[in-house]
Amino acid sequence: MIHTKGNWNDWKAEAKKALRGKVFESLSSTTYEGIKLRPLYTKEDYDSRQQSSIHDHRQSNDWNISQVLLAEHCHELSEKIKQAKNKGQSSFYLDNVRFLRKFEDLDTAFLHIDWVKDSFLFDVGEDIGFIPLLLQFCKKRNELKNLKGTLGFDPYESILINGEEDIRTIKTQFDYLADTIKWCQKHECEVRCFLIKGDLYHEAGANALQELIYTFSHALDVINELLNRDLSIDIIAKNITFSFAIGSNFFMEIAKFRAAKQLWASLIHALGGNEESQKMYLHARTSLFNKTTYDVHVNLLRATTEGFAAAVAGVNELSIYPFDYVLPSRGELGERIARNTQFILKEESLLSSVIDPAGGSYYVETLTNELAERAWKDIKEIDEKGGFLHLLKEGEPQKELEAILEKRVADVNKSKTTIIGTNAFANLSDQVVVKLQAIKQAKELHPESKQVVAFQDALLFVNKNKEVPIVKTQNLLEQLKITPIKTRRLVEHIEQLRINAESYIKKNHQQLKVNVIVFGRLKDYKPRLDFVASLLASGGIKVEVLSYDQFLSPPNDNVIILCGNDEGYNLIDSSFISKIKEGKKSVHLFITGNGHEKKMAEYGLNGVITANMNAYKFLVTMHHLMGVRN
């Protein structure tokens, strides 16, 4: 519907009435990107912005269902591919190739791939010697011209994660990438060799605007290096796959992907690329940053809405991770549901039938343009300052990422951000018994493999030995070092509290328990009791409720919480406090609710529990008082 200015004023007037005294501005909010969201967007908001002439020229909104292949050896991978194909999958995402070392491994692993019909996205990570192995393997089988997909790496990935050049310099990687592209051009192989991993910034906590700025500044650096190695912008552009993670802010994520297409077209146009080169190849995968190991089935909802957002935004390739991907052990059910989610989005929701489902939405269009405009401005500024690598050396992106991550974590700790099953509505019967691992970093290499210097050397070695070499810079005298980008999941620290609590329970054969003394009638204390119980459950602590009216003997626990409404607290006096402390060397008393400073001072209470406190610090304190090691 097109809203006129009059309609907007009428809506605003009605909204003010419904707010019953609250200010109208309370309906607005500010995102992590610094964008102020209004309660209603109209045609005027969209028309008032400078409209981009860049459009998505795709003929359909179809995408490759590119589910990740979780395997540890070639026989397992072969079976996974076979099962996936039987269930309708025809594109395959592989981010672990370290177990594929020889031609015979590839023979086994890719037995069921039809190189004519199927496509793939192989992220080789630091194991860039795998690229000539697969290329030579397919060349000997006359399949080279049939290959469709991405067989690539990101030259910046290693230094972003590790903070320094390891066995090879960035220059060696640029040379290797350029030679790979030239070889593929010569042999009419259409695989994309340059994988830009914007998901690294997402997993470090970046907001959508930062993801766009850093990813495209990162891309521009590498493009300039490839241009200096005698590759044209059109050849470079058709060899690039962008990989982004999809976060949980539904409309912001749709806008992020749509803005990415605008930014890419603007960038290629500025570098002299043709119209075909301005079409972006976009891979999206569901986020790991927001996934949880407790109440793990909630990840189903998170992944589904993330996949929905990517499909609406019009990605070329989509990977939905299984809901149990972050667990130490995974099952087939998670993989099956993840794959079927894509079929539902495509075949039942019919998202593939509409070219731009979000097109014309005043809200999404406004968000898209604002993200694109602000990101483009910063990308140009970074380029003028000497490029993205120069900025990384200065440490500016790392500081900005750390700042936004601290803000996100603080919002979780203070319950401003609710993570179901972790910092709210935690299920105490849900257990994770193995120490959690952070988001996986760069892939490990095989130092026993033969070492080569360049892509041509790697080709010769593979042709002769039919196995993967290690690409290593000779005479690595001076290593480039930066502050690494740290990736993690948002709630790892809270989950670790639960794990510590589980360890304590198993070691001591007793439940972690806090007594809560309630005052008054159920309706008086229940809201605060529910809040306290949910809060403590986040730290693996159970609540045992004692009524003030039935309070006969002091509980044995050294942590006691007083819970009721303000009227009920009038029952608290010095004799009651003395009775609680009777026969104890130490007891720690807490009271729920605001405005009880006088009682705290008068009766020596140790703390107050409120909705706006730092819940994480409180749980750490509880663990310390109860003897749990953190």
C-alpha positions as CSV (number, residue, x, y, z in Angstrom):
1,M,0.0,0.0,0.0
2,I,1.2,3.5,-0.8
3,H,1.0,5.8,2.2
4,T,0.5,9.5,1.8
5,K,1.8,12.1,4.3
6,G,-1.7,12.4,5.7
7,N,-1.9,8.7,6.3
8,W,1.4,8.8,8.2
9,N,0.1,11.6,10.4
10,D,-3.1,9.8,11.1
11,W,-1.2,6.6,12.0
12,K,1.1,8.6,14.3
13,A,-1.8,10.1,16.1
14,E,-3.4,6.7,16.6
15,A,-0.1,5.3,17.8
16,K,0.2,8.0,20.4
17,K,-3.2,7.2,21.8
18,A,-2.4,3.5,22.0
19,L,0.9,4.3,23.9
20,R,-1.1,5.8,26.8
21,G,1.4,8.4,27.8
22,K,4.6,6.8,26.6
23,V,6.6,9.0,24.2
24,F,6.2,8.2,20.5
25,E,10.0,7.9,20.2
26,S,9.9,4.7,22.3
27,L,8.7,2.9,19.2
28,S,12.0,3.6,17.5
29,S,15.2,1.6,18.2
30,T,18.8,1.8,17.2
31,T,20.6,-1.2,15.7
32,Y,24.2,-2.3,16.2
33,E,24.9,-0.7,12.8
34,G,23.9,2.7,14.2
35,I,20.7,2.8,12.1
36,K,17.6,4.2,13.7
37,L,14.6,2.0,13.0
38,R,11.3,3.7,12.8
39,P,7.9,2.0,13.5
40,L,6.6,2.7,10.0
41,Y,8.2,3.2,6.6
42,T,6.3,4.9,3.8
43,K,6.8,5.6,0.1
44,E,8.3,9.0,1.0
45,D,11.1,7.3,2.9
46,Y,12.0,5.3,-0.2
47,D,11.6,8.1,-2.7
48,S,13.6,10.6,-0.6
49,R,16.8,8.5,-0.9
50,Q,19.0,8.4,-3.9
51,Q,17.9,5.4,-5.8
52,S,20.5,3.0,-7.2
53,S,20.4,2.2,-10.9
54,I,21.9,-1.2,-10.1
55,H,19.4,-4.1,-10.2
56,D,19.6,-7.9,-9.9
57,H,19.5,-9.1,-13.5
58,R,18.9,-12.8,-12.7
59,Q,16.1,-14.5,-14.5
60,S,14.9,-16.4,-11.5
61,N,15.5,-16.6,-7.7
62,D,16.7,-20.2,-7.9
63,W,19.7,-21.2,-5.8
64,N,22.0,-24.2,-5.4
65,I,21.2,-26.3,-2.4
66,S,24.7,-26.6,-1.2
67,Q,24.7,-28.5,2.1
68,V,28.0,-29.0,3.9
69,L,29.5,-32.4,3.7
70,L,30.7,-33.5,7.2
71,A,33.2,-36.3,6.7
72,E,36.7,-37.3,8.0
73,H,37.8,-39.8,5.4
74,C,37.2,-40.5,1.7
75,H,34.9,-43.5,2.1
76,E,32.7,-41.5,4.4
77,L,32.6,-38.6,2.0
78,S,31.7,-40.8,-0.9
79,E,28.8,-42.2,1.1
80,K,27.7,-38.7,2.2
81,I,27.6,-37.6,-1.4
82,K,25.7,-40.6,-2.5
83,Q,23.1,-40.1,0.2
84,A,22.8,-36.4,-0.5
85,K,22.2,-37.0,-4.2
86,N,19.6,-39.6,-3.5
87,K,17.8,-37.0,-1.5
88,G,17.8,-34.4,-4.2
89,Q,21.1,-32.4,-3.6
90,S,23.2,-31.5,-6.6
91,S,25.7,-29.0,-5.2
92,F,28.2,-29.9,-2.5
93,Y,29.9,-27.7,0.1
94,L,33.2,-29.1,1.5
95,D,35.3,-27.1,4.0
96,N,37.6,-29.9,5.0
97,V,39.9,-31.4,2.4
98,R,42.8,-32.5,4.6
99,F,42.0,-36.2,4.3
100,L,42.1,-36.0,0.5
101,R,45.8,-36.4,-0.3
102,K,46.1,-38.6,-3.4
103,F,44.4,-39.4,-6.7
104,E,43.0,-42.6,-5.3
105,D,41.4,-40.6,-2.4
106,L,39.6,-38.5,-5.0
107,D,38.6,-41.6,-7.0
108,T,36.9,-42.9,-3.9
109,A,35.5,-39.7,-2.5
110,F,34.0,-38.3,-5.7
111,L,32.8,-41.6,-7.1
112,H,29.2,-40.5,-7.2
113,I,29.7,-36.9,-8.4
114,D,28.6,-36.2,-12.0
115,W,30.9,-33.5,-13.1
116,V,28.6,-32.6,-15.9
117,K,25.5,-32.1,-13.9
118,D,26.7,-31.4,-10.3
119,S,28.3,-28.3,-8.9
120,F,30.5,-27.8,-5.8
121,L,32.0,-25.3,-3.4
122,F,35.3,-26.6,-2.0
123,D,36.8,-24.2,0.5
124,V,40.4,-25.5,0.7
125,G,41.4,-23.1,3.5
126,E,45.2,-23.2,3.9
127,D,45.6,-26.5,2.1
128,I,46.0,-24.7,-1.3
129,G,48.0,-27.7,-2.7
130,F,44.7,-29.5,-3.0
131,I,43.7,-27.2,-6.0
132,P,46.2,-28.6,-8.5
133,L,45.5,-32.1,-7.2
134,L,41.8,-31.8,-8.2
135,L,42.5,-29.9,-11.4
136,Q,45.0,-32.5,-12.6
137,F,42.7,-35.3,-11.5
138,C,39.9,-34.0,-13.6
139,K,42.1,-33.2,-16.5
140,K,43.3,-36.8,-16.7
141,R,39.7,-37.9,-16.8
142,N,38.7,-35.3,-19.4
143,E,36.4,-33.6,-17.0
144,L,38.2,-30.2,-16.7
145,K,35.8,-28.3,-19.0
146,N,32.8,-29.8,-17.2
147,L,33.7,-28.5,-13.7
148,K,31.1,-26.0,-12.3
149,G,31.6,-24.3,-9.0
150,T,34.2,-23.0,-6.6
151,L,37.6,-24.5,-5.9
152,G,39.2,-21.7,-4.0
153,F,40.8,-20.0,-1.0
154,D,41.0,-16.6,0.6
155,P,44.6,-15.2,0.6
156,Y,43.8,-13.2,3.7
157,E,42.2,-16.0,5.8
158,S,45.4,-17.3,7.4
159,I,46.7,-13.9,8.6
160,L,43.3,-12.8,9.7
161,I,43.0,-15.8,11.9
162,N,46.6,-16.5,13.0
163,G,47.8,-12.9,13.1
164,E,51.0,-13.6,11.0
165,E,52.3,-15.2,7.9
166,D,52.9,-18.8,8.7
167,I,54.6,-21.0,6.1
168,R,53.9,-18.7,3.1
169,T,53.7,-15.0,2.6
170,I,50.6,-13.2,1.3
171,K,52.6,-12.3,-1.8
172,T,53.2,-16.0,-2.5
173,Q,49.4,-16.6,-2.1
174,F,48.6,-13.7,-4.5
175,D,51.1,-15.2,-7.1
176,Y,49.6,-18.7,-6.6
177,L,46.0,-17.4,-7.0
178,A,46.9,-15.4,-10.2
179,D,48.7,-18.4,-11.7
180,T,45.7,-20.7,-10.8
181,I,43.3,-18.3,-12.6
182,K,45.6,-18.1,-15.7
183,W,45.9,-21.8,-15.9
184,C,42.2,-22.3,-15.6
185,Q,41.6,-19.7,-18.4
186,K,44.1,-21.4,-20.6
187,H,42.5,-24.8,-20.1
188,E,38.9,-23.5,-20.4
189,C,38.1,-24.5,-16.9
190,E,35.2,-22.4,-15.5
191,V,35.8,-23.0,-11.7
192,R,36.0,-19.9,-9.5
193,C,39.3,-19.9,-7.6
194,F,39.0,-16.8,-5.4
195,L,36.8,-17.3,-2.3
196,I,36.3,-14.1,-0.3
197,K,35.2,-15.1,3.2
198,G,33.2,-12.3,4.7
199,D,31.8,-14.8,7.2
200,L,35.1,-14.4,9.2
201,Y,34.0,-10.9,10.2
202,H,30.5,-12.1,11.1
203,E,31.8,-14.8,13.4
204,A,34.0,-12.2,15.1
205,G,30.8,-10.3,16.1
206,A,30.7,-7.8,13.2
207,N,27.4,-6.0,12.5
208,A,26.0,-6.0,9.0
209,L,27.6,-2.7,8.0
210,Q,31.1,-3.8,9.2
211,E,30.7,-7.1,7.3
212,L,30.1,-5.2,4.1
213,I,32.8,-2.6,4.7
214,Y,35.5,-5.1,5.6
215,T,34.6,-7.8,3.1
216,F,34.6,-5.4,0.1
217,S,37.7,-3.6,1.3
218,H,39.4,-7.0,1.7
219,A,38.2,-7.9,-1.8
220,L,39.5,-4.7,-3.3
221,D,42.9,-5.3,-1.9
222,V,43.2,-8.7,-3.5
223,I,41.6,-7.5,-6.8
224,N,44.3,-4.8,-7.0
225,E,47.0,-7.4,-6.4
226,L,45.6,-9.6,-9.2
227,L,45.3,-6.6,-11.6
228,N,49.1,-6.0,-11.0
229,R,49.7,-9.6,-12.1
230,D,48.3,-9.0,-15.6
231,L,44.7,-10.2,-15.0
232,S,41.8,-8.1,-16.4
233,I,39.0,-7.0,-14.1
234,D,36.5,-9.1,-16.0
235,I,38.6,-12.3,-15.6
236,I,39.1,-11.6,-11.9
237,A,35.4,-10.8,-11.3
238,K,34.1,-14.1,-12.9
239,N,36.6,-16.0,-10.7
240,I,35.2,-14.7,-7.3
241,T,32.8,-16.3,-4.9
242,F,31.7,-14.3,-1.9
243,S,30.8,-16.3,1.2
244,F,28.7,-14.5,3.9
245,A,27.2,-15.8,7.1
246,I,23.5,-15.1,7.8
247,G,22.7,-13.6,11.2
248,S,19.5,-13.6,13.2
249,N,18.3,-10.0,12.4
250,F,15.9,-11.1,9.7
251,F,15.3,-7.8,7.8
252,M,18.8,-6.5,8.3
253,E,20.2,-9.7,6.8
254,I,18.0,-9.4,3.8
255,A,19.2,-5.8,3.3
256,K,22.8,-6.8,3.9
257,F,22.8,-9.3,1.0
258,R,20.9,-6.9,-1.3
259,A,23.3,-4.1,-0.4
260,A,26.2,-6.5,-1.2
261,K,25.0,-6.8,-4.7
262,Q,24.8,-3.0,-5.1
263,L,28.3,-2.6,-3.7
264,W,29.8,-5.2,-5.9
265,A,28.3,-3.7,-9.0
266,S,29.5,-0.2,-8.0
267,L,33.0,-1.5,-7.3
268,I,33.4,-3.4,-10.6
269,H,31.9,-0.5,-12.5
270,A,34.4,1.8,-10.9
271,L,37.3,-0.6,-11.9
272,G,36.1,-0.6,-15.5
273,G,34.4,-4.0,-15.5
274,N,31.6,-4.9,-17.9
275,E,27.9,-5.5,-17.0
276,E,28.3,-9.2,-16.8
277,S,31.2,-8.8,-14.3
278,Q,28.9,-6.7,-12.1
279,K,26.8,-9.7,-11.3
280,M,27.9,-11.1,-8.0
281,Y,28.2,-14.8,-7.2
282,L,27.0,-15.1,-3.6
283,H,27.2,-18.0,-1.2
284,A,25.4,-17.8,2.2
285,R,25.7,-20.1,5.1
286,T,23.9,-20.0,8.4
287,S,25.7,-18.3,11.3
288,L,27.6,-20.2,14.0
289,F,28.0,-17.1,16.1
290,N,24.5,-17.2,17.4
291,K,24.1,-21.0,17.8
292,T,23.9,-22.7,21.2
293,T,24.8,-26.2,22.5
294,Y,22.1,-26.1,25.2
295,D,18.5,-26.5,24.1
296,V,20.1,-27.3,20.8
297,H,16.8,-27.7,18.9
298,V,16.2,-24.0,19.1
299,N,19.0,-23.8,16.4
300,L,16.4,-25.3,14.1
301,L,14.4,-22.1,14.3
302,R,17.4,-19.9,14.0
303,A,18.7,-21.7,10.9
304,T,15.3,-21.8,9.2
305,T,14.8,-18.0,9.5
306,E,18.4,-17.4,8.4
307,G,17.9,-19.6,5.4
308,F,14.6,-17.8,4.7
309,A,16.3,-14.4,4.8
310,A,19.1,-15.6,2.4
311,A,16.5,-17.0,-0.1
312,V,14.5,-13.8,0.0
313,A,17.7,-11.7,-0.6
314,G,18.5,-13.8,-3.7
315,V,21.7,-15.7,-3.0
316,N,23.2,-18.1,-5.6
317,E,24.2,-20.8,-3.2
318,L,22.9,-21.6,0.3
319,S,24.3,-23.9,3.0
320,I,22.1,-24.4,6.1
321,Y,24.1,-26.0,8.9
322,P,22.6,-28.8,10.9
323,F,21.1,-27.8,14.3
324,D,23.6,-29.9,16.1
325,Y,26.6,-28.7,14.1
326,V,28.2,-27.0,17.2
327,L,28.0,-30.2,19.3
328,P,31.0,-32.5,19.8
329,S,29.0,-35.3,18.1
330,R,26.4,-34.9,15.4
331,G,23.7,-37.1,13.9
332,E,22.1,-37.7,10.5
333,L,18.8,-36.1,11.7
334,G,20.4,-32.7,11.7
335,E,21.8,-33.0,8.2
336,R,18.4,-34.3,6.9
337,I,16.4,-31.5,8.5
338,A,18.9,-28.9,7.2
339,R,18.6,-30.2,3.6
340,N,14.8,-30.5,3.7
341,T,14.5,-27.0,5.1
342,Q,15.9,-25.8,1.7
343,F,13.5,-27.9,-0.2
344,I,10.6,-26.4,1.8
345,L,11.8,-22.9,1.1
346,K,12.2,-23.6,-2.5
347,E,9.5,-26.0,-3.5
348,E,6.7,-25.3,-0.9
349,S,7.3,-21.7,0.0
350,L,8.0,-21.0,-3.7
351,L,10.7,-18.5,-2.9
352,S,12.6,-19.6,-6.0
353,S,9.7,-18.4,-8.2
354,V,9.9,-14.7,-7.3
355,I,13.0,-12.9,-8.5
356,D,13.2,-10.3,-5.7
357,P,10.7,-11.1,-3.0
358,A,11.7,-8.1,-0.9
359,G,11.6,-5.7,-3.8
360,G,9.3,-2.7,-3.2
361,S,9.2,-3.1,0.6
362,Y,9.8,0.4,1.9
363,Y,11.5,-0.9,5.0
364,V,13.9,-3.3,3.3
365,E,14.6,-0.9,0.4
366,T,15.4,1.9,2.8
367,L,17.7,-0.4,4.9
368,T,19.4,-1.7,1.7
369,N,20.2,1.7,0.4
370,E,21.4,3.0,3.8
371,L,23.7,0.1,4.3
372,A,25.0,0.4,0.7
373,E,25.6,4.2,0.9
374,R,27.3,4.1,4.3
375,A,29.5,1.1,3.3
376,W,30.5,2.6,0.0
377,K,31.6,5.8,1.7
378,D,33.8,3.8,4.1
379,I,35.2,1.5,1.5
380,K,36.4,4.5,-0.5
381,E,38.0,6.0,2.6
382,I,39.9,2.8,3.4
383,D,41.2,2.6,-0.1
384,E,42.4,6.2,0.1
385,K,44.2,5.4,3.4
386,G,46.3,2.7,1.7
387,G,43.9,-0.3,1.6
388,F,42.6,-2.9,4.0
389,L,45.8,-4.6,4.8
390,H,47.3,-1.3,5.8
391,L,44.4,-0.8,8.1
392,L,44.8,-4.3,9.6
393,K,48.4,-3.5,10.4
394,E,47.2,-0.4,12.2
395,G,44.7,-2.6,14.1
396,E,41.7,-0.4,13.4
397,P,39.2,-3.1,12.2
398,Q,40.3,-5.4,15.0
399,K,39.5,-2.7,17.6
400,E,36.1,-2.0,16.0
401,L,35.2,-5.7,15.9
402,E,36.3,-6.2,19.5
403,A,34.2,-3.2,20.6
404,I,31.0,-4.4,18.9
405,L,31.6,-7.9,20.2
406,E,31.9,-6.6,23.8
407,K,28.6,-4.7,23.2
408,R,26.9,-7.8,22.0
409,V,28.2,-9.9,25.0
410,A,27.3,-7.2,27.4
411,D,23.7,-7.2,26.1
412,V,23.5,-10.9,26.6
413,N,25.0,-10.7,30.1
414,K,22.4,-8.0,31.1
415,S,19.6,-10.0,29.4
416,K,19.0,-7.2,26.9
417,T,19.5,-9.9,24.2
418,T,17.6,-13.1,25.0
419,I,19.1,-16.4,23.8
420,I,16.4,-19.0,24.4
421,G,17.7,-22.0,26.3
422,T,20.9,-20.3,27.4
423,N,20.3,-17.0,29.3
424,A,16.5,-17.5,29.4
425,F,14.3,-20.5,29.9
426,A,17.2,-22.8,30.4
427,N,16.4,-26.5,30.8
428,L,18.4,-28.0,33.7
429,S,18.0,-31.5,32.4
430,D,19.8,-30.6,29.2
431,Q,23.5,-31.5,29.5
432,V,26.7,-31.1,27.4
433,V,29.4,-33.3,28.8
434,V,32.4,-32.4,26.6
435,K,34.3,-29.2,26.9
436,L,33.1,-26.9,24.1
437,Q,35.3,-25.9,21.2
438,A,35.4,-22.4,19.7
439,I,34.5,-21.8,16.1
440,K,37.1,-23.8,14.0
441,Q,40.0,-21.8,12.8
442,A,42.3,-22.4,9.9
443,K,42.8,-25.9,8.7
444,E,45.8,-27.9,9.8
445,L,48.4,-28.8,7.2
446,H,50.5,-32.0,6.6
447,P,54.2,-31.1,7.2
448,E,55.3,-34.5,5.9
449,S,54.1,-33.6,2.4
450,K,56.5,-32.4,-0.3
451,Q,57.0,-28.7,-0.3
452,V,56.8,-26.5,-3.4
453,V,57.0,-22.7,-4.0
454,A,54.5,-21.9,-6.8
455,F,51.4,-23.1,-8.6
456,Q,53.4,-24.4,-11.6
457,D,55.7,-26.4,-9.3
458,A,52.6,-27.8,-7.6
459,L,51.1,-28.9,-10.9
460,L,54.3,-30.7,-11.9
461,F,54.6,-32.4,-8.5
462,V,50.9,-33.6,-8.7
463,N,51.4,-34.7,-12.3
464,K,54.3,-36.9,-11.2
465,N,53.4,-38.0,-7.8
466,K,49.6,-37.8,-7.8
467,E,49.4,-36.4,-4.3
468,V,49.1,-33.0,-2.6
469,P,52.1,-30.8,-2.0
470,I,52.6,-28.1,0.6
471,V,53.0,-24.6,-0.9
472,K,55.6,-22.8,1.2
473,T,57.6,-19.6,0.8
474,Q,61.3,-20.2,0.7
475,N,63.5,-18.0,2.8
476,L,60.7,-16.5,4.9
477,L,62.9,-13.9,6.5
478,E,60.5,-11.2,7.8
479,Q,56.9,-12.2,8.7
480,L,54.0,-9.8,8.4
481,K,52.2,-9.6,11.7
482,I,48.8,-8.2,12.7
483,T,46.4,-8.5,15.6
484,P,44.4,-11.6,14.7
485,I,40.6,-11.5,14.4
486,K,39.1,-13.7,17.1
487,T,36.0,-15.7,16.2
488,R,33.7,-17.2,18.8
489,R,30.1,-18.0,19.6
490,L,28.1,-15.4,21.4
491,V,27.2,-17.4,24.5
492,E,30.3,-19.6,24.9
493,H,31.0,-18.0,28.3
494,I,27.5,-18.7,29.7
495,E,27.6,-22.3,28.4
496,Q,30.9,-22.8,30.2
497,L,29.1,-21.9,33.4
498,R,26.7,-24.7,32.8
499,I,29.5,-27.1,32.0
500,N,31.3,-26.1,35.2
501,A,28.1,-26.7,37.1
502,E,27.6,-30.2,35.6
503,S,31.2,-31.1,36.5
504,Y,30.6,-30.0,40.1
505,I,27.4,-32.0,40.3
506,K,29.1,-35.2,39.0
507,K,32.1,-34.8,41.2
508,N,30.2,-34.0,44.4
509,H,27.1,-36.2,43.7
510,Q,24.8,-33.4,44.7
511,Q,22.6,-30.8,42.9
512,L,23.7,-27.2,42.9
513,K,20.8,-25.6,44.8
514,V,19.8,-22.2,46.2
515,N,17.0,-21.7,48.7
516,V,14.5,-19.0,47.8
517,I,12.2,-17.8,50.7
518,V,9.0,-16.4,49.3
519,F,6.7,-13.8,50.9
520,G,3.0,-13.4,50.5
521,R,0.6,-15.0,48.1
522,L,1.6,-16.8,44.9
523,K,0.4,-14.0,42.7
524,D,2.6,-11.6,44.7
525,Y,5.9,-13.3,44.3
526,K,5.5,-15.5,41.2
527,P,6.8,-13.0,38.6
528,R,10.0,-12.4,40.6
529,L,10.3,-16.1,41.5
530,D,10.1,-17.1,37.8
531,F,12.7,-14.6,37.0
532,V,15.1,-15.8,39.7
533,A,14.6,-19.5,38.7
534,S,15.3,-18.7,35.1
535,L,18.3,-16.7,35.9
536,L,19.9,-19.3,38.1
537,A,19.1,-22.1,35.7
538,S,21.3,-20.3,33.2
539,G,24.2,-21.1,35.5
540,G,23.0,-24.7,36.1
541,I,21.6,-23.9,39.6
542,K,18.3,-25.3,40.8
543,V,15.8,-23.3,43.0
544,E,14.2,-24.8,46.2
545,V,11.3,-22.7,47.3
546,L,10.5,-22.1,51.1
547,S,7.5,-20.2,52.2
548,Y,7.9,-17.5,54.9
549,D,4.8,-18.8,56.6
550,Q,6.2,-22.3,56.8
551,F,9.7,-21.2,57.7
552,L,10.6,-23.2,60.8
553,S,14.3,-23.9,60.7
554,P,17.1,-22.2,58.8
555,P,18.1,-23.9,55.6
556,N,21.6,-25.5,55.4
557,D,22.7,-23.7,52.2
558,N,25.0,-20.7,52.5
559,V,23.2,-18.7,49.7
560,I,19.6,-17.6,50.3
561,I,17.4,-15.4,48.2
562,L,14.4,-13.4,49.5
563,C,11.6,-13.1,47.0
564,G,8.3,-11.2,47.1
565,N,6.7,-7.9,46.4
566,D,7.5,-4.8,48.4
567,E,4.5,-5.3,50.8
568,G,5.7,-8.8,51.6
569,Y,9.2,-7.6,52.5
570,N,7.7,-5.7,55.4
571,L,7.8,-9.1,57.2
572,I,11.6,-8.9,57.2
573,D,13.0,-7.9,60.6
574,S,16.2,-8.4,62.6
575,S,14.9,-11.6,64.3
576,F,14.1,-13.2,61.0
577,I,17.6,-12.4,59.6
578,S,19.1,-13.8,62.9
579,K,17.1,-17.0,62.5
580,I,18.4,-17.5,59.0
581,K,22.0,-17.0,60.1
582,E,21.6,-19.1,63.2
583,G,24.4,-21.7,63.5
584,K,26.2,-20.7,60.3
585,K,29.7,-19.4,59.9
586,S,28.7,-17.5,56.8
587,V,25.5,-17.0,54.9
588,H,24.9,-14.8,51.8
589,L,21.5,-13.1,51.5
590,F,20.1,-11.6,48.3
591,I,16.8,-9.8,47.8
592,T,14.9,-9.4,44.5
593,G,13.6,-6.1,43.2
594,N,14.7,-2.5,43.1
595,G,14.6,0.1,45.9
596,H,15.7,-2.0,48.9
597,E,19.0,-0.2,49.7
598,K,17.7,0.6,53.2
599,K,17.0,-3.1,54.0
600,M,20.3,-4.1,52.6
601,A,22.2,-1.7,54.9
602,E,20.0,-2.4,57.9
603,Y,20.2,-6.2,57.8
604,G,23.5,-6.7,56.1
605,L,22.1,-8.2,52.9
606,N,24.8,-9.1,50.3
607,G,23.2,-8.1,47.1
608,V,20.1,-7.3,45.1
609,I,18.7,-9.2,42.1
610,T,17.1,-7.0,39.4
611,A,16.2,-7.4,35.7
612,N,18.8,-4.8,34.6
613,M,21.8,-6.2,36.5
614,N,24.7,-8.1,34.9
615,A,23.3,-11.6,35.1
616,Y,26.6,-13.3,34.1
617,K,28.6,-11.6,36.8
618,F,25.9,-12.6,39.3
619,L,26.1,-16.2,38.2
620,V,29.9,-16.2,38.5
621,T,29.5,-14.9,42.0
622,M,26.9,-17.7,42.8
623,H,29.3,-20.3,41.5
624,H,32.2,-18.9,43.6
625,L,30.0,-18.9,46.8
626,M,28.9,-22.5,46.1
627,G,32.4,-23.8,45.4
628,V,32.2,-24.2,41.7
629,R,35.4,-23.7,39.8
630,N,35.1,-21.3,36.8
